[in-house]
Amino acid sequence: MEVQKIPKRTVTLIEPKKSILVDKEKYHQKRVAAYCRVSTKQEEQLNSYETQVRYYTDRINREPGWKLAGIYADEAVIIGLKTLRLKKC
């Protein structure tokens, strides 16, 4: 059995960049989403949907440490189709 010599390789160590300032609060926020829906196409139900969106948007924005990730609803609720896909509003 013959022993082969492996040539030496030069390894360059790249140190990570250190950020000057990090906003720690920004990275500790919870991303919160709301799911709103109505069960019929009646006028009062459409108002209910708008009320839900307004309520959850205000509620999430008032809470320290929460960030609004989005408001979601059934596409069926918005355009009257029978589907289970979610749509970001």
N, C-alpha and C positions, 0 to 999 in steps of 0.2 A: 504494500500500500504506500502510495506516494503522498507526501504532505505538501500541500500547496501554500505558498505564502500569499496572504491577502494584503493588497496595498493599503496603506494608511489613508484615511479620508479626513478631510478637514471639515469640522462641524462648526457652524456659526450659530451662536446663541442669540436669538432675537428676543429682547426683553419686551414685555407688554407695555403699551403706552399708558402712562398714568394720567388720568383726567385731573384737571385742576380743581374743578368744583362739580360735585354730583348732587343733584336735587333728590335726596333720599325719599322724600315724601312722594315724589312723582312715581317712583318705582314700587311704592307700597300701597298704591291705590287699588281698590277692587273695581274691576270693570263689571258694571251691572247693566243688564238688558231687561226690557219689559216686553211682555206678550199681551197684546190687546185683541179682543174679539167681540163680535156681536153675533147673535143667533138668527136674526131675521133682517130683511131689508126695509123694515118699517122706519118711518122718519125718526121716531124717538130712539130707535136703536142706533141709527147713524149718529145722532147727537151723543149717545152713550159712548160710542167709539172715540169721538173727538174729546170727550170728557176724560176718558181713560188715558189717552195719550198725554193730555195736558197734566193730569194728576201725576202719572208716573215720571214724566219729564221733570216736573217741579220737585217731586219727592226725592228723586235720585240726585238732582243738582244741589239740593239743600243739605244732603248728608256729607259731612266731612269724610274724606278718605274714599269716596265713591266717584267713579267717572262713568258717565252715560256711554255705554257701548252701542246702544241702538234701541229702537222701538220696532218690534216685530208683530206681524198679524198674518192670519190666514189670507192667502190670495183670494180664496173663495169669499171671504167677508168683504173684501175690497171691490171685487168686480163681479161677484155673484156666480162664480163657477164652482163646481164640486171638485175640489182638489185639496190635498193636504200639504202642499208646498208652502213654506214660509216666505214672506217677502219683507225685506227691511224697508221701513217707511222713512 
